[in-house]
Amino acid sequence: MTLRRKTLLMGGLVATAGLLVGCAAGAPEEEPVDTGAETESQDESMADDTMDQMELGTIVVGSQAYYSNEIVAEVYSQALEAAGYTVERNYQIGQREAYLPALEAGEVQLFPEYTGNLLQYYSADATATQADEVYTALQGALPPGLVALSMSPATDQDSYNVTAEFAEANGLVEIGDLAGISPLVLGGAPELEERPYGPSGLLETYGVEVEFSATGEVTLEALLSGEVQVANIYTGNPAIARDNLVTLADPEGLFLSSNVVPIAARDVAEGIAPVINPISEAMTAGDLVAMNLQATAEEMSSADIASEWLAANGF
């Protein structure tokens, strides 16, 4: 092979190699084929989430015409909303004669109640007095359409209170020590007059005879002013400590143990129990007093009090 032919051949090979390298360097990367699988998976996940939200539905939460009860109801409501439920609030309905028919009819589906008082409403001759016994008896006394979810250690029950001065002057420690004092006026909500632990219960259980005054919302003021000598005040009321009241001991169990208990419509009870039961277990009597103090002294709204409690307790 002549020198000229060798040179031409080598040049052609180099040029061909350059073209091949250039083509390889400039070739666009092959894009993956979009089968739509990932998009379908995301769509299905979103659809499942949406369906879950739709299936949870709406829960109507009610409360008594009592600020402390409304706070607990609001705790339930916010927890349910955080779990994905839609909540309708029907607060300040009134007392049991007003709201229990609505609860039994399914118009309200969740309500914070108190074990002892509710048991006496459905079973006036109930003999259980201790917390666990009362809770068990209540479960058997409820109408078929209602379910008692987990009982809370928190209590906010009726109690009879006198001023420190009146207690000292008359040597009062227990309810029975009131026997023989005259005149003796008992103040409380209007419905107290007909309750088993009202005037008739005082007479039957302790031999204490009283006149009754329906002082309602001004019961505390009536006690402090001397208009009444004995007042029916819930144990969760921060005024007991603030105004140095003496809560008279109840050794005979005139007042049944009353723990906070959520009462739910049977058709929603199983679904909401995982949300509500942990709240019941976490709430204490001290929590109730503190929340009631926020409502009365600090004038915080039920919504703000509930939100603060839920956050502080990890919900």
C-alpha positions as CSV (number, residue, x, y, z in Angstrom):
1,M,0.0,0.0,0.0
2,T,1.4,3.4,-1.0
3,L,1.9,6.1,1.5
4,R,-0.9,8.2,0.0
5,R,-3.5,5.3,0.3
6,K,-2.5,4.7,3.9
7,T,-3.0,8.3,4.8
8,L,-6.4,8.5,3.2
9,L,-7.6,5.3,4.9
10,M,-6.4,6.5,8.4
11,G,-8.1,9.9,7.8
12,G,-11.4,8.1,7.0
13,L,-11.3,6.0,10.1
14,V,-10.7,9.0,12.3
15,A,-13.5,10.9,10.7
16,T,-15.9,8.0,11.1
17,A,-14.9,7.6,14.7
18,G,-15.5,11.3,15.3
19,L,-19.0,11.1,13.8
20,L,-19.9,8.2,16.0
21,V,-18.7,9.9,19.1
22,G,-20.5,13.1,18.2
23,C,-23.7,11.2,17.6
24,A,-23.4,9.4,20.9
25,A,-22.7,12.6,22.8
26,G,-25.6,14.5,21.2
27,A,-28.2,11.7,21.5
28,P,-31.0,12.7,23.9
29,E,-31.7,10.6,26.9
30,E,-34.6,8.2,26.4
31,E,-37.6,9.3,28.6
32,P,-39.5,6.6,30.5
33,V,-42.8,5.7,29.1
34,D,-45.6,7.2,31.2
35,T,-48.0,4.3,31.9
36,G,-50.2,6.4,34.2
37,A,-49.7,3.9,37.0
38,E,-48.2,6.4,39.5
39,T,-50.9,9.0,38.7
40,E,-53.6,6.4,39.1
41,S,-52.1,5.3,42.4
42,Q,-52.1,8.9,43.7
43,D,-55.6,9.4,42.5
44,E,-56.8,6.2,44.2
45,S,-55.1,7.3,47.4
46,M,-56.7,10.7,47.3
47,A,-60.1,9.1,46.5
48,D,-59.7,6.8,49.5
49,D,-58.9,9.7,51.8
50,T,-61.9,11.6,50.5
51,M,-64.1,8.5,50.9
52,D,-62.9,8.1,54.5
53,Q,-63.8,11.7,55.2
54,M,-67.2,11.2,53.6
55,E,-67.8,8.0,55.6
56,L,-67.1,9.6,58.9
57,G,-70.1,11.9,58.5
58,T,-71.5,14.4,60.8
59,I,-71.8,14.2,64.6
60,V,-74.1,16.5,66.6
61,V,-72.6,17.3,70.0
62,G,-74.7,18.9,72.7
63,S,-74.2,20.4,76.1
64,Q,-76.2,21.5,79.2
65,A,-76.9,25.1,80.0
66,Y,-73.8,25.0,82.2
67,Y,-70.5,26.5,81.2
68,S,-68.4,23.6,82.5
69,N,-70.4,21.1,80.6
70,E,-70.1,23.2,77.4
71,I,-66.3,23.2,77.8
72,V,-66.2,19.4,77.9
73,A,-68.5,19.2,74.9
74,E,-66.2,21.6,73.0
75,V,-63.2,19.3,73.8
76,Y,-65.1,16.4,72.2
77,S,-66.1,18.6,69.2
78,Q,-62.6,19.7,68.4
79,A,-61.1,16.2,68.8
80,L,-63.7,14.8,66.4
81,E,-63.0,17.5,63.9
82,A,-59.3,16.8,64.1
83,A,-60.1,13.1,63.4
84,G,-62.0,14.1,60.2
85,Y,-65.6,14.3,61.4
86,T,-67.9,17.2,60.6
87,V,-69.4,18.5,63.9
88,E,-72.6,20.4,64.5
89,R,-72.7,22.1,67.9
90,N,-75.9,22.3,69.9
91,Y,-74.9,23.8,73.2
92,Q,-76.7,25.2,76.1
93,I,-79.8,23.0,75.6
94,G,-80.9,23.1,79.2
95,Q,-81.2,20.4,81.8
96,R,-81.9,16.7,81.5
97,E,-85.6,17.1,81.0
98,A,-84.8,19.2,77.9
99,Y,-81.9,17.4,76.3
100,L,-82.3,13.7,77.1
101,P,-85.4,13.4,74.8
102,A,-83.3,14.9,72.0
103,L,-80.4,12.5,72.7
104,E,-82.8,9.5,72.9
105,A,-84.3,10.6,69.6
106,G,-81.0,10.8,67.8
107,E,-81.2,14.6,67.3
108,V,-78.0,14.9,69.4
109,Q,-75.5,12.1,69.1
110,L,-72.9,12.9,71.8
111,F,-73.2,14.5,75.2
112,P,-71.0,14.9,78.2
113,E,-72.9,13.6,81.2
114,Y,-72.3,12.7,84.9
115,T,-72.7,9.1,86.0
116,G,-74.4,9.4,89.3
117,N,-77.0,12.1,88.4
118,L,-77.8,10.4,85.1
119,L,-78.2,7.0,86.8
120,Q,-80.7,8.6,89.3
121,Y,-82.6,10.1,86.4
122,Y,-83.2,6.7,84.8
123,S,-83.3,4.7,88.1
124,A,-84.4,6.8,91.0
125,D,-84.1,3.9,93.5
126,A,-80.5,3.1,92.4
127,T,-78.4,1.9,95.4
128,A,-74.9,2.1,93.9
129,T,-72.8,4.9,95.3
130,Q,-69.2,4.2,94.4
131,A,-67.7,5.3,91.0
132,D,-67.3,1.8,89.3
133,E,-70.6,0.5,90.7
134,V,-72.5,3.6,89.5
135,Y,-70.9,3.3,86.0
136,T,-71.9,-0.3,85.7
137,A,-75.4,0.4,86.9
138,L,-75.7,3.3,84.4
139,Q,-74.8,1.1,81.5
140,G,-77.7,-1.2,82.4
141,A,-80.1,1.7,83.0
142,L,-79.6,3.6,79.7
143,P,-82.2,3.3,76.9
144,P,-81.3,0.8,74.1
145,G,-80.3,3.6,71.7
146,L,-77.6,5.1,74.0
147,V,-74.2,3.9,75.0
148,A,-71.9,5.1,77.8
149,L,-68.4,5.4,76.5
150,S,-65.4,5.3,78.9
151,M,-65.9,7.0,82.3
152,S,-63.4,9.7,83.2
153,P,-61.7,10.0,86.5
154,A,-62.8,13.7,86.4
155,T,-65.7,14.4,88.7
156,D,-67.9,17.5,88.8
157,Q,-70.8,16.6,91.1
158,D,-73.4,18.1,93.4
159,S,-72.3,19.0,96.9
160,Y,-73.7,20.9,99.8
161,N,-71.6,23.9,100.9
162,V,-71.7,26.5,103.7
163,T,-69.6,29.5,104.4
164,A,-66.6,29.0,106.7
165,E,-68.2,31.3,109.3
166,F,-71.4,29.3,109.3
167,A,-69.5,26.1,109.6
168,E,-67.4,27.3,112.5
169,A,-70.4,28.8,114.3
170,N,-72.4,25.6,114.1
171,G,-69.6,23.0,114.2
172,L,-70.4,21.7,110.8
173,V,-68.3,18.9,109.1
174,E,-70.9,16.6,107.6
175,I,-74.3,17.0,106.1
176,G,-75.9,15.4,109.1
177,D,-74.5,18.1,111.4
178,L,-77.2,20.4,109.8
179,A,-79.9,18.6,111.6
180,G,-81.7,20.8,114.2
181,I,-80.5,24.1,112.8
182,S,-83.4,26.5,112.2
183,P,-84.1,28.4,110.1
184,L,-82.2,26.6,107.4
185,V,-82.7,27.5,103.7
186,L,-81.2,25.5,100.9
187,G,-80.4,27.3,97.6
188,G,-79.9,25.7,94.2
189,A,-81.2,25.3,90.7
190,P,-85.0,25.0,90.4
191,E,-84.9,21.3,89.5
192,L,-83.0,20.5,92.8
193,E,-86.4,20.7,94.6
194,E,-87.5,17.5,92.9
195,R,-84.1,15.6,92.8
196,P,-83.6,12.6,95.1
197,Y,-80.7,14.4,96.8
198,G,-82.8,17.6,97.3
199,P,-84.9,18.5,100.3
200,S,-86.7,15.1,100.5
201,G,-83.3,13.3,100.4
202,L,-81.8,15.5,103.0
203,L,-84.7,14.7,105.4
204,E,-84.8,11.0,104.6
205,T,-81.1,10.4,104.7
206,Y,-79.8,12.8,107.3
207,G,-82.9,14.0,109.2
208,V,-82.2,17.6,107.9
209,E,-85.2,19.7,107.3
210,V,-84.8,22.7,105.0
211,E,-86.8,25.4,103.2
212,F,-85.9,25.5,99.5
213,S,-85.1,28.6,97.5
214,A,-84.7,28.4,93.7
215,T,-81.7,30.7,93.5
216,G,-80.5,29.3,90.1
217,E,-77.5,31.2,88.7
218,V,-77.2,33.4,91.8
219,T,-76.9,30.5,94.2
220,L,-73.3,31.5,95.2
221,E,-74.2,35.1,95.8
222,A,-77.2,34.0,97.9
223,L,-75.0,31.9,100.1
224,L,-72.3,34.6,100.5
225,S,-75.0,37.2,101.4
226,G,-76.7,34.9,103.9
227,E,-80.0,34.7,101.9
228,V,-79.5,30.9,102.1
229,Q,-77.4,29.0,104.6
230,V,-76.7,25.9,102.5
231,A,-76.0,25.9,98.7
232,N,-75.9,23.1,96.1
233,I,-72.7,23.8,94.2
234,Y,-70.8,21.6,91.8
235,T,-67.4,20.4,93.1
236,G,-65.7,21.7,89.9
237,N,-66.6,25.2,90.7
238,P,-63.5,27.2,91.5
239,A,-65.5,29.5,93.8
240,I,-65.4,26.8,96.5
241,A,-61.7,27.4,97.0
242,R,-61.8,31.1,96.1
243,D,-64.5,32.0,98.6
244,N,-63.3,29.6,101.3
245,L,-66.5,27.6,101.3
246,V,-66.8,24.4,103.3
247,T,-68.1,21.4,101.4
248,L,-69.9,19.1,103.9
249,A,-68.9,15.5,103.9
250,D,-71.5,13.0,102.6
251,P,-70.8,9.7,104.5
252,E,-74.3,8.2,103.7
253,G,-73.9,8.7,100.0
254,L,-76.8,11.1,99.4
255,F,-74.9,12.2,96.3
256,L,-74.0,9.3,94.0
257,S,-70.5,9.4,92.6
258,S,-70.7,11.5,89.4
259,N,-67.8,11.1,87.0
260,V,-67.8,12.7,83.6
261,V,-69.0,10.2,81.0
262,P,-69.7,10.7,77.3
263,I,-73.1,9.4,76.3
264,A,-73.3,8.5,72.6
265,A,-76.0,7.4,70.1
266,R,-75.5,3.6,69.6
267,D,-75.2,4.0,65.8
268,V,-72.1,6.2,66.1
269,A,-70.6,5.0,69.4
270,E,-68.2,2.4,68.0
271,G,-66.8,4.8,65.4
272,I,-66.2,7.7,67.7
273,A,-65.0,5.7,70.8
274,P,-61.3,5.7,69.6
275,V,-61.4,9.5,69.6
276,I,-63.4,10.2,72.7
277,N,-62.3,7.5,75.1
278,P,-58.7,8.7,75.4
279,I,-60.0,12.1,76.2
280,S,-62.1,10.7,79.1
281,E,-59.1,8.8,80.4
282,A,-56.8,11.9,80.3
283,M,-59.2,14.4,81.9
284,T,-59.0,14.9,85.7
285,A,-61.0,16.7,88.4
286,G,-58.2,19.2,88.6
287,D,-58.4,19.9,84.9
288,L,-62.1,20.7,85.3
289,V,-61.5,23.1,88.1
290,A,-58.7,24.8,86.1
291,M,-60.8,25.0,82.9
292,N,-63.8,26.4,84.9
293,L,-61.4,29.0,86.4
294,Q,-60.4,30.0,82.9
295,A,-64.0,30.5,82.0
296,T,-65.1,32.4,85.1
297,A,-62.0,34.4,86.1
298,E,-60.2,34.8,82.8
299,E,-63.4,34.9,80.7
300,M,-61.9,32.7,78.0
301,S,-64.2,31.1,75.5
302,S,-65.1,27.4,75.5
303,A,-63.3,27.0,72.2
304,D,-60.1,28.5,73.4
305,I,-60.1,26.6,76.7
306,A,-60.8,23.3,74.9
307,S,-58.0,24.0,72.3
308,E,-55.5,24.7,75.0
309,W,-56.4,21.6,77.0
310,L,-56.2,19.4,73.9
311,A,-52.8,20.8,73.0
312,A,-51.4,20.5,76.5
313,N,-52.5,16.8,76.7
314,G,-51.0,15.8,73.4
315,F,-54.2,15.6,71.3
